[in-house]
């Protein structure tokens, strides 16, 4: 797992078409903006198990229909020098 420190406004690029930008840090709360094509599923870590229990969606977006979208994600209770709870390695 790669662990990075970023300041507000800085980005982390994942592959060619996904990036995460730090929007705000206030106490133990971090707000992130995730920009990814529609074909890339973006989930909060704690929702991953709930989605798995319902099974895979029956209709998926085809790559030629994919467009980039930005998702804003907030997460509380991040202690200094720790990773984001519920984060996972993307492979």
Backbone as XML, in Angstrom:
<?xml version="1.0"?>
<chain id="A" units="angstrom">
  <residue number="1" name="UNK">
    <atom name="N" x="0.848" y="-1.170" z="0.000"/>
    <atom name="CA" x="0.000" y="0.000" z="0.000"/>
    <atom name="C" x="0.894" y="1.233" z="0.000"/>
  </residue>
  <residue number="2" name="UNK">
    <atom name="N" x="0.563" y="2.164" z="-0.856"/>
    <atom name="CA" x="1.282" y="3.431" z="-0.925"/>
    <atom name="C" x="0.607" y="4.428" z="0.017"/>
  </residue>
  <residue number="3" name="UNK">
    <atom name="N" x="1.380" y="5.054" z="0.899"/>
    <atom name="CA" x="0.851" y="6.051" z="1.824"/>
    <atom name="C" x="1.491" y="7.386" z="1.483"/>
  </residue>
  <residue number="4" name="UNK">
    <atom name="N" x="0.663" y="8.401" z="1.214"/>
    <atom name="CA" x="1.152" y="9.713" z="0.812"/>
    <atom name="C" x="0.600" y="10.797" z="1.729"/>
  </residue>
  <residue number="5" name="UNK">
    <atom name="N" x="1.352" y="11.863" z="1.893"/>
    <atom name="CA" x="0.860" y="13.057" z="2.562"/>
    <atom name="C" x="0.592" y="14.094" z="1.485"/>
  </residue>
  <residue number="6" name="UNK">
    <atom name="N" x="-0.545" y="14.719" z="1.531"/>
    <atom name="CA" x="-0.929" y="15.733" z="0.552"/>
    <atom name="C" x="-1.494" y="16.929" z="1.283"/>
  </residue>
  <residue number="7" name="UNK">
    <atom name="N" x="-1.395" y="18.090" z="0.664"/>
    <atom name="CA" x="-1.983" y="19.319" z="1.196"/>
    <atom name="C" x="-3.229" y="19.640" z="0.395"/>
  </residue>
  <residue number="8" name="UNK">
    <atom name="N" x="-4.052" y="20.542" z="0.917"/>
    <atom name="CA" x="-5.269" y="20.963" z="0.225"/>
    <atom name="C" x="-4.905" y="21.461" z="-1.172"/>
  </residue>
  <residue number="9" name="UNK">
    <atom name="N" x="-5.658" y="20.973" z="-2.157"/>
    <atom name="CA" x="-5.438" y="21.356" z="-3.549"/>
    <atom name="C" x="-4.503" y="20.433" z="-4.306"/>
  </residue>
  <residue number="10" name="UNK">
    <atom name="N" x="-3.764" y="19.591" z="-3.612"/>
    <atom name="CA" x="-2.854" y="18.662" z="-4.290"/>
    <atom name="C" x="-3.619" y="17.425" z="-4.745"/>
  </residue>
  <residue number="11" name="UNK">
    <atom name="N" x="-3.097" y="16.762" z="-5.779"/>
    <atom name="CA" x="-3.771" y="15.610" z="-6.382"/>
    <atom name="C" x="-2.891" y="14.363" z="-6.328"/>
  </residue>
  <residue number="12" name="UNK">
    <atom name="N" x="-3.578" y="13.234" z="-6.410"/>
    <atom name="CA" x="-2.945" y="11.928" z="-6.574"/>
    <atom name="C" x="-3.535" y="11.352" z="-7.857"/>
  </residue>
  <residue number="13" name="UNK">
    <atom name="N" x="-2.689" y="11.000" z="-8.813"/>
    <atom name="CA" x="-3.153" y="10.427" z="-10.083"/>
    <atom name="C" x="-3.025" y="8.914" z="-10.026"/>
  </residue>
  <residue number="14" name="UNK">
    <atom name="N" x="-4.075" y="8.229" z="-10.477"/>
    <atom name="CA" x="-4.105" y="6.769" z="-10.520"/>
    <atom name="C" x="-4.347" y="6.378" z="-11.961"/>
  </residue>
  <residue number="15" name="UNK">
    <atom name="N" x="-3.349" y="5.792" z="-12.584"/>
    <atom name="CA" x="-3.474" y="5.462" z="-14.002"/>
    <atom name="C" x="-3.543" y="6.734" z="-14.831"/>
  </residue>
  <residue number="16" name="UNK">
    <atom name="N" x="-4.171" y="6.623" z="-16.015"/>
    <atom name="CA" x="-4.242" y="7.754" z="-16.930"/>
    <atom name="C" x="-5.470" y="8.630" z="-16.723"/>
  </residue>
  <residue number="17" name="UNK">
    <atom name="N" x="-6.536" y="8.083" z="-16.139"/>
    <atom name="CA" x="-7.788" y="8.834" z="-16.143"/>
    <atom name="C" x="-8.498" y="8.929" z="-14.795"/>
  </residue>
  <residue number="18" name="UNK">
    <atom name="N" x="-7.796" y="8.669" z="-13.701"/>
    <atom name="CA" x="-8.388" y="8.775" z="-12.368"/>
    <atom name="C" x="-7.477" y="9.652" z="-11.513"/>
  </residue>
  <residue number="19" name="UNK">
    <atom name="N" x="-8.081" y="10.621" z="-10.812"/>
    <atom name="CA" x="-7.295" y="11.377" z="-9.847"/>
    <atom name="C" x="-8.125" y="11.681" z="-8.612"/>
  </residue>
  <residue number="20" name="UNK">
    <atom name="N" x="-7.413" y="11.859" z="-7.498"/>
    <atom name="CA" x="-8.018" y="12.194" z="-6.213"/>
    <atom name="C" x="-7.405" y="13.522" z="-5.782"/>
  </residue>
  <residue number="21" name="UNK">
    <atom name="N" x="-8.253" y="14.486" z="-5.458"/>
    <atom name="CA" x="-7.778" y="15.803" z="-5.019"/>
    <atom name="C" x="-8.220" y="16.047" z="-3.576"/>
  </residue>
  <residue number="22" name="UNK">
    <atom name="N" x="-7.314" y="16.581" z="-2.780"/>
    <atom name="CA" x="-7.646" y="16.946" z="-1.405"/>
    <atom name="C" x="-8.364" y="18.288" z="-1.472"/>
  </residue>
  <residue number="23" name="UNK">
    <atom name="N" x="-9.616" y="18.323" z="-1.009"/>
    <atom name="CA" x="-10.398" y="19.550" z="-1.069"/>
    <atom name="C" x="-10.351" y="20.333" z="0.238"/>
  </residue>
  <residue number="24" name="UNK">
    <atom name="N" x="-10.400" y="19.613" z="1.379"/>
    <atom name="CA" x="-10.444" y="20.307" z="2.657"/>
    <atom name="C" x="-9.968" y="19.376" z="3.757"/>
  </residue>
  <residue number="25" name="UNK">
    <atom name="N" x="-9.250" y="19.927" z="4.728"/>
    <atom name="CA" x="-8.849" y="19.205" z="5.929"/>
    <atom name="C" x="-9.265" y="20.071" z="7.107"/>
  </residue>
  <residue number="26" name="UNK">
    <atom name="N" x="-10.071" y="19.509" z="7.986"/>
    <atom name="CA" x="-10.551" y="20.250" z="9.152"/>
    <atom name="C" x="-10.568" y="19.295" z="10.340"/>
  </residue>
  <residue number="27" name="UNK">
    <atom name="N" x="-9.621" y="19.459" z="11.246"/>
    <atom name="CA" x="-9.517" y="18.545" z="12.386"/>
    <atom name="C" x="-9.211" y="17.148" z="11.895"/>
  </residue>
  <residue number="28" name="UNK">
    <atom name="N" x="-10.107" y="16.191" z="12.226"/>
    <atom name="CA" x="-9.898" y="14.811" z="11.783"/>
    <atom name="C" x="-10.793" y="14.464" z="10.589"/>
  </residue>
  <residue number="29" name="UNK">
    <atom name="N" x="-11.245" y="15.467" z="9.852"/>
    <atom name="CA" x="-12.123" y="15.264" z="8.702"/>
    <atom name="C" x="-11.403" y="15.685" z="7.424"/>
  </residue>
  <residue number="30" name="UNK">
    <atom name="N" x="-11.426" y="14.816" z="6.418"/>
    <atom name="CA" x="-10.801" y="15.078" z="5.132"/>
    <atom name="C" x="-11.875" y="14.993" z="4.049"/>
  </residue>
  <residue number="31" name="UNK">
    <atom name="N" x="-11.905" y="15.971" z="3.154"/>
    <atom name="CA" x="-12.829" y="15.946" z="2.024"/>
    <atom name="C" x="-12.014" y="15.748" z="0.750"/>
  </residue>
  <residue number="32" name="UNK">
    <atom name="N" x="-12.402" y="14.726" z="-0.014"/>
    <atom name="CA" x="-11.697" y="14.372" z="-1.239"/>
    <atom name="C" x="-12.613" y="14.538" z="-2.439"/>
  </residue>
  <residue number="33" name="UNK">
    <atom name="N" x="-12.035" y="14.874" z="-3.586"/>
    <atom name="CA" x="-12.752" y="14.858" z="-4.860"/>
    <atom name="C" x="-12.122" y="13.761" z="-5.697"/>
  </residue>
  <residue number="34" name="UNK">
    <atom name="N" x="-12.941" y="12.822" z="-6.171"/>
    <atom name="CA" x="-12.450" y="11.714" z="-6.990"/>
    <atom name="C" x="-12.999" y="11.901" z="-8.394"/>
  </residue>
  <residue number="35" name="UNK">
    <atom name="N" x="-12.110" y="12.001" z="-9.382"/>
    <atom name="CA" x="-12.515" y="12.151" z="-10.770"/>
    <atom name="C" x="-12.157" y="10.862" z="-11.492"/>
  </residue>
  <residue number="36" name="UNK">
    <atom name="N" x="-13.180" y="10.194" z="-12.041"/>
    <atom name="CA" x="-12.965" y="8.909" z="-12.704"/>
    <atom name="C" x="-14.017" y="8.730" z="-13.790"/>
  </residue>
  <residue number="37" name="UNK">
    <atom name="N" x="-13.721" y="7.923" z="-14.808"/>
    <atom name="CA" x="-14.728" y="7.618" z="-15.821"/>
    <atom name="C" x="-15.919" y="6.912" z="-15.174"/>
  </residue>
  <residue number="38" name="UNK">
    <atom name="N" x="-17.082" y="7.030" z="-15.795"/>
    <atom name="CA" x="-18.279" y="6.380" z="-15.259"/>
    <atom name="C" x="-18.115" y="4.867" z="-15.128"/>
  </residue>
  <residue number="39" name="UNK">
    <atom name="N" x="-17.288" y="4.270" z="-15.968"/>
    <atom name="CA" x="-17.102" y="2.822" z="-15.936"/>
    <atom name="C" x="-16.315" y="2.366" z="-14.704"/>
  </residue>
  <residue number="40" name="UNK">
    <atom name="N" x="-15.683" y="3.288" z="-13.986"/>
    <atom name="CA" x="-14.907" y="2.953" z="-12.798"/>
    <atom name="C" x="-15.797" y="3.139" z="-11.577"/>
  </residue>
  <residue number="41" name="UNK">
    <atom name="N" x="-16.012" y="2.077" z="-10.828"/>
    <atom name="CA" x="-16.836" y="2.141" z="-9.625"/>
    <atom name="C" x="-16.037" y="2.786" z="-8.502"/>
  </residue>
  <residue number="42" name="UNK">
    <atom name="N" x="-16.636" y="3.798" z="-7.872"/>
    <atom name="CA" x="-16.020" y="4.477" z="-6.739"/>
    <atom name="C" x="-16.936" y="4.289" z="-5.539"/>
  </residue>
  <residue number="43" name="UNK">
    <atom name="N" x="-16.442" y="3.599" z="-4.512"/>
    <atom name="CA" x="-17.239" y="3.312" z="-3.319"/>
    <atom name="C" x="-16.463" y="3.673" z="-2.068"/>
  </residue>
  <residue number="44" name="UNK">
    <atom name="N" x="-17.179" y="4.120" z="-1.044"/>
    <atom name="CA" x="-16.561" y="4.253" z="0.271"/>
    <atom name="C" x="-16.284" y="2.846" z="0.780"/>
  </residue>
  <residue number="45" name="UNK">
    <atom name="N" x="-15.191" y="2.683" z="1.503"/>
    <atom name="CA" x="-14.778" y="1.361" z="1.978"/>
    <atom name="C" x="-15.838" y="0.627" z="2.763"/>
  </residue>
  <residue number="46" name="UNK">
    <atom name="N" x="-16.580" y="1.355" z="3.624"/>
    <atom name="CA" x="-17.577" y="0.698" z="4.455"/>
    <atom name="C" x="-18.784" y="0.220" z="3.656"/>
  </residue>
  <residue number="47" name="UNK">
    <atom name="N" x="-18.951" y="0.692" z="2.425"/>
    <atom name="CA" x="-20.079" y="0.257" z="1.596"/>
    <atom name="C" x="-19.742" y="-0.943" z="0.717"/>
  </residue>
  <residue number="48" name="UNK">
    <atom name="N" x="-18.476" y="-1.291" z="0.623"/>
    <atom name="CA" x="-18.055" y="-2.380" z="-0.248"/>
    <atom name="C" x="-18.745" y="-3.695" z="0.102"/>
  </residue>
  <residue number="49" name="UNK">
    <atom name="N" x="-18.793" y="-4.045" z="1.377"/>
    <atom name="CA" x="-19.431" y="-5.301" z="1.790"/>
    <atom name="C" x="-20.929" y="-5.281" z="1.502"/>
  </residue>
  <residue number="50" name="UNK">
    <atom name="N" x="-21.584" y="-4.138" z="1.699"/>
    <atom name="CA" x="-23.021" y="-4.044" z="1.422"/>
    <atom name="C" x="-23.292" y="-4.268" z="-0.062"/>
  </residue>
  <residue number="51" name="UNK">
    <atom name="N" x="-22.464" y="-3.705" z="-0.913"/>
    <atom name="CA" x="-22.637" y="-3.880" z="-2.354"/>
    <atom name="C" x="-22.414" y="-5.336" z="-2.741"/>
  </residue>
  <residue number="52" name="UNK">
    <atom name="N" x="-21.412" y="-5.963" z="-2.153"/>
    <atom name="CA" x="-21.135" y="-7.371" z="-2.460"/>
    <atom name="C" x="-22.312" y="-8.263" z="-2.064"/>
  </residue>
  <residue number="53" name="UNK">
    <atom name="N" x="-22.990" y="-7.939" z="-0.962"/>
    <atom name="CA" x="-24.110" y="-8.763" z="-0.516"/>
    <atom name="C" x="-25.315" y="-8.663" z="-1.448"/>
  </residue>
  <residue number="54" name="UNK">
    <atom name="N" x="-25.418" y="-7.567" z="-2.185"/>
    <atom name="CA" x="-26.519" y="-7.416" z="-3.139"/>
    <atom name="C" x="-26.162" y="-7.951" z="-4.522"/>
  </residue>
  <residue number="55" name="UNK">
    <atom name="N" x="-24.911" y="-8.306" z="-4.743"/>
    <atom name="CA" x="-24.482" y="-8.819" z="-6.037"/>
    <atom name="C" x="-24.077" y="-7.708" z="-6.974"/>
  </residue>
  <residue number="56" name="UNK">
    <atom name="N" x="-23.644" y="-8.098" z="-8.141"/>
    <atom name="CA" x="-23.181" y="-7.145" z="-9.147"/>
    <atom name="C" x="-24.363" y="-6.483" z="-9.839"/>
  </residue>
  <residue number="57" name="UNK">
    <atom name="N" x="-24.217" y="-5.210" z="-10.271"/>
    <atom name="CA" x="-25.305" y="-4.561" z="-11.004"/>
    <atom name="C" x="-25.537" y="-5.258" z="-12.335"/>
  </residue>
  <residue number="58" name="UNK">
    <atom name="N" x="-26.800" y="-5.304" z="-12.769"/>
    <atom name="CA" x="-27.131" y="-6.016" z="-13.999"/>
    <atom name="C" x="-26.754" y="-5.222" z="-15.235"/>
  </residue>
  <residue number="59" name="UNK">
    <atom name="N" x="-26.668" y="-3.901" z="-15.127"/>
    <atom name="CA" x="-26.336" y="-3.069" z="-16.276"/>
    <atom name="C" x="-25.076" y="-2.283" z="-15.985"/>
  </residue>
  <residue number="60" name="UNK">
    <atom name="N" x="-24.054" y="-2.490" z="-16.795"/>
    <atom name="CA" x="-22.799" y="-1.783" z="-16.607"/>
    <atom name="C" x="-22.615" y="-0.790" z="-17.740"/>
  </residue>
  <residue number="61" name="UNK">
    <atom name="N" x="-21.916" y="0.299" z="-17.460"/>
    <atom name="CA" x="-21.636" y="1.303" z="-18.478"/>
    <atom name="C" x="-20.523" y="0.794" z="-19.365"/>
  </residue>
  <residue number="62" name="UNK">
    <atom name="N" x="-20.730" y="0.859" z="-20.665"/>
    <atom name="CA" x="-19.718" y="0.443" z="-21.624"/>
    <atom name="C" x="-18.650" y="1.526" z="-21.722"/>
  </residue>
  <residue number="63" name="UNK">
    <atom name="N" x="-17.370" y="1.171" z="-21.958"/>
    <atom name="CA" x="-16.296" y="2.162" z="-22.000"/>
    <atom name="C" x="-16.562" y="3.299" z="-22.988"/>
  </residue>
  <residue number="64" name="UNK">
    <atom name="N" x="-17.174" y="3.022" z="-24.140"/>
    <atom name="CA" x="-17.422" y="4.076" z="-25.109"/>
    <atom name="C" x="-18.489" y="5.054" z="-24.617"/>
  </residue>
  <residue number="65" name="UNK">
    <atom name="N" x="-19.294" y="4.658" z="-23.641"/>
    <atom name="CA" x="-20.302" y="5.540" z="-23.069"/>
    <atom name="C" x="-19.763" y="6.277" z="-21.848"/>
  </residue>
  <residue number="66" name="UNK">
    <atom name="N" x="-18.588" y="5.894" z="-21.391"/>
    <atom name="CA" x="-18.055" y="6.431" z="-20.147"/>
    <atom name="C" x="-17.682" y="7.900" z="-20.296"/>
  </residue>
  <residue number="67" name="UNK">
    <atom name="N" x="-17.963" y="8.655" z="-19.247"/>
    <atom name="CA" x="-17.570" y="10.047" z="-19.153"/>
    <atom name="C" x="-16.932" y="10.228" z="-17.794"/>
  </residue>
  <residue number="68" name="UNK">
    <atom name="N" x="-16.062" y="11.235" z="-17.682"/>
    <atom name="CA" x="-15.458" y="11.504" z="-16.380"/>
    <atom name="C" x="-16.447" y="12.221" z="-15.495"/>
  </residue>
  <residue number="69" name="UNK">
    <atom name="N" x="-16.449" y="11.849" z="-14.228"/>
    <atom name="CA" x="-17.271" y="12.517" z="-13.237"/>
    <atom name="C" x="-16.429" y="12.739" z="-12.003"/>
  </residue>
  <residue number="70" name="UNK">
    <atom name="N" x="-16.781" y="13.744" z="-11.235"/>
    <atom name="CA" x="-16.094" y="14.020" z="-9.984"/>
    <atom name="C" x="-17.020" y="13.680" z="-8.839"/>
  </residue>
  <residue number="71" name="UNK">
    <atom name="N" x="-16.525" y="12.900" z="-7.887"/>
    <atom name="CA" x="-17.268" y="12.513" z="-6.702"/>
    <atom name="C" x="-16.594" y="13.164" z="-5.507"/>
  </residue>
  <residue number="72" name="UNK">
    <atom name="N" x="-17.369" y="13.747" z="-4.619"/>
    <atom name="CA" x="-16.819" y="14.339" z="-3.407"/>
    <atom name="C" x="-17.053" y="13.354" z="-2.270"/>
  </residue>
  <residue number="73" name="UNK">
    <atom name="N" x="-15.984" y="12.996" z="-1.568"/>
    <atom name="CA" x="-16.046" y="12.008" z="-0.498"/>
    <atom name="C" x="-15.485" y="12.630" z="0.769"/>
  </residue>
  <residue number="74" name="UNK">
    <atom name="N" x="-16.217" y="12.526" z="1.876"/>
    <atom name="CA" x="-15.721" y="13.001" z="3.168"/>
    <atom name="C" x="-15.570" y="11.803" z="4.087"/>
  </residue>
  <residue number="75" name="UNK">
    <atom name="N" x="-14.597" y="11.863" z="4.960"/>
    <atom name="CA" x="-14.427" y="10.775" z="5.909"/>
    <atom name="C" x="-13.968" y="11.344" z="7.234"/>
  </residue>
  <residue number="76" name="UNK">
    <atom name="N" x="-14.634" y="10.949" z="8.308"/>
    <atom name="CA" x="-14.295" y="11.403" z="9.653"/>
    <atom name="C" x="-13.353" y="10.415" z="10.322"/>
  </residue>
  <residue number="77" name="UNK">
    <atom name="N" x="-12.823" y="10.837" z="11.434"/>
    <atom name="CA" x="-12.034" y="9.981" z="12.325"/>
    <atom name="C" x="-10.757" y="9.453" z="11.695"/>
  </residue>
  <residue number="78" name="UNK">
    <atom name="N" x="-10.051" y="10.294" z="10.975"/>
    <atom name="CA" x="-8.751" y="9.906" z="10.444"/>
    <atom name="C" x="-7.702" y="10.483" z="11.382"/>
  </residue>
  <residue number="79" name="UNK">
    <atom name="N" x="-6.990" y="9.607" z="12.032"/>
    <atom name="CA" x="-5.962" y="10.049" z="12.965"/>
    <atom name="C" x="-4.712" y="10.441" z="12.190"/>
  </residue>
  <residue number="80" name="UNK">
    <atom name="N" x="-3.916" y="11.357" z="12.709"/>
    <atom name="CA" x="-2.671" y="11.723" z="12.035"/>
    <atom name="C" x="-1.798" y="10.498" z="11.787"/>
  </residue>
  <residue number="81" name="UNK">
    <atom name="N" x="-1.138" y="10.474" z="10.655"/>
    <atom name="CA" x="-0.204" y="9.409" z="10.265"/>
    <atom name="C" x="-0.879" y="8.063" z="10.058"/>
  </residue>
  <residue number="82" name="UNK">
    <atom name="N" x="-2.183" y="8.052" z="9.781"/>
    <atom name="CA" x="-2.875" y="6.807" z="9.467"/>
    <atom name="C" x="-3.419" y="6.900" z="8.053"/>
  </residue>
  <residue number="83" name="UNK">
    <atom name="N" x="-3.677" y="5.760" z="7.441"/>
    <atom name="CA" x="-4.300" y="5.743" z="6.136"/>
    <atom name="C" x="-5.781" y="6.025" z="6.264"/>
  </residue>
  <residue number="84" name="UNK">
    <atom name="N" x="-6.452" y="6.102" z="5.164"/>
    <atom name="CA" x="-7.878" y="6.339" z="5.166"/>
    <atom name="C" x="-8.580" y="5.036" z="5.514"/>
  </residue>
  <residue number="85" name="UNK">
    <atom name="N" x="-9.421" y="5.031" z="6.575"/>
    <atom name="CA" x="-10.120" y="3.803" z="6.954"/>
    <atom name="C" x="-10.960" y="3.289" z="5.799"/>
  </residue>
  <residue number="86" name="UNK">
    <atom name="N" x="-10.947" y="1.989" z="5.604"/>
    <atom name="CA" x="-11.751" y="1.387" z="4.541"/>
    <atom name="C" x="-11.107" y="1.492" z="3.170"/>
  </residue>
  <residue number="87" name="UNK">
    <atom name="N" x="-9.891" y="2.033" z="3.078"/>
    <atom name="CA" x="-9.263" y="2.164" z="1.769"/>
    <atom name="C" x="-8.786" y="0.809" z="1.307"/>
  </residue>
  <residue number="88" name="UNK">
    <atom name="N" x="-8.652" y="0.687" z="0.008"/>
    <atom name="CA" x="-8.207" y="-0.587" z="-0.544"/>
    <atom name="C" x="-7.245" y="-0.325" z="-1.670"/>
  </residue>
  <residue number="89" name="UNK">
    <atom name="N" x="-6.445" y="-1.306" z="-2.007"/>
    <atom name="CA" x="-5.507" y="-1.202" z="-3.106"/>
    <atom name="C" x="-6.246" y="-1.443" z="-4.411"/>
  </residue>
  <residue number="90" name="UNK">
    <atom name="N" x="-6.035" y="-0.564" z="-5.376"/>
    <atom name="CA" x="-6.655" y="-0.714" z="-6.689"/>
    <atom name="C" x="-5.641" y="-1.373" z="-7.586"/>
  </residue>
  <residue number="91" name="UNK">
    <atom name="N" x="-6.045" y="-2.452" z="-8.249"/>
    <atom name="CA" x="-5.066" y="-3.179" z="-9.064"/>
    <atom name="C" x="-5.502" y="-3.438" z="-10.432"/>
  </residue>
</chain>
